């Protein structure tokens, strides 16, 4: 049987946005000089913005110094069936009303995707985000590839 491995295709921009909308977990990539730093994050997409949060730490320090970042999401069925989207943007820290709005956007998105655990998620989310720094990335460009 002949292998179909290597049949790569571009993903249309509408499907790239749909993929970002369906997901709540991504890998955030940022760079501090020669060091590249990649970490998992929880996020929500609204409009052209990706919203997320973090406690103060290395990731926040790196993004403050070097605000050009990207996120990557994937859907993997098996070795030969997967999709991946990368979105590039610029880190923007949110405060006050904007941070409160980001918190609502994140909670609504997570609850929508994990509806069976709503009450526990709300309690956990409130506890987790109490000392959080909220931020967003405005999507400047995207690319998507898949193998079927």
N, C-alpha and C positions, 0 to 999 in steps of 0.2 A: 504494500500500500504506500503510495507516494505521500510524503509529508506536505502539508499546506502551510507550514511555518514560514514566516517572512512575508505574508500577504498584508502589508501595512497600507492603511488608508488614512487620509485626513478626515477629521470630524467637522461637519458644517458648524458655523458659528452659532446657529440657533440651538443645535444639540449640545454644544459646549456650555451655553448658558443653562440649558435644562439640566445638564449633569451637575453643574455648580449648585443649582436650586435644589436638586434631590438629596444632596449630601450635607452632612454637618461636620464631617471630620476631614481634615486635609493635612498636608505637610507644608509647613512654612519654611521657606528658604531665605536666608539673609546672609550678608557678608560683612565682616569686620576686617578690613585690610585683606590679608591673605587667608584668613580663616573663614571657611564657609560653615554655616550653622543651619541645620535642618531639624525641625521639631514638629511633633504632631500638635494640632490645634483643633478646637471646636470653633465653628464659624457659622454665620448665616449670611445669605445673599439677599440684598434688597436694592433694586435698581442696578446701578453700576458700582455699588459698594459691597465689599466683603467686610462684615463686622466680626470682631472677636474680642477677647479679653485675656489678661494674664496678670499674675502678681508681679511685683517688682522683681527683677532678676536679670540674668545675662541677656535673654532675648530682647527685653525692653531696652536695655542699655545699648545693644547692638543696633536696634532699629532707630533709636534716637540719633545715633551718630551716622548711620548709613540707612536712610529711609527707603531706598529702592529695594523692594522685596518681591517675592513671588509665592504663590501657593500652588500645590499640585494635588489633584484628586484622581482617584482611579476606581474602576469597576473591573474586577478580575474574576472571570469564571474559571479559567484554567490557563495553562501555559500558552495556548494558541488562541484564546478568546479573551480580549481585554480592551479597555478604553482608558485613556489618560488625558487629562486637560491640565494645562499650566496657564495661570493668569498672573500677569505682572502688574504691579502697582506701587504706590508710594504710601508709606506708613504715615498715618495722621492720628495723633493722640486726641482723645475726646474728653471733655470735662463738662460738668454741670448738666444742663438739659440734654446736650448731645450724648453724654455718657448714659443718662437715664434712658434715652431713646434707644441707644445701642443695646442696653440690657433687655429692654422689652422685645426688640427685634430678635435677639438671640434666644430668649426664652420661648417666644412664639414659634420660632422655627424648630427648635428642639422638641417642644411639646407636640407640634404637628407630626413630626417624624417618629415620635415615640409615645403616641397617645395613650397606650395601655398603662403607662407608669406616670401619668400626669401629676398627681398630687405629690408623690415622692420626689419627682423631678423638680417641681416648684420649690419644695423645701430645700433640697440639695443645692439647687442653682442659687437661691438666695444666700445660703451659707458660703458657697464657693466664691461668689462674686462680691462679697462685702468689702474686701480689701483689693479688689481688682482695678486694674487700669484698662479702660476700654479704648479700643482703637479701630480704625477702619482703613481699608485700602481701596482707592478708586481704581477700578480696572482700566488699565491703559492699553493693554493688548492681551490676546489669548492665542493659544494654539492647542490643537487636540489631534491625537493619533489613536488608531485602533488597529487591532489584528483580529480578523475573523477567520 
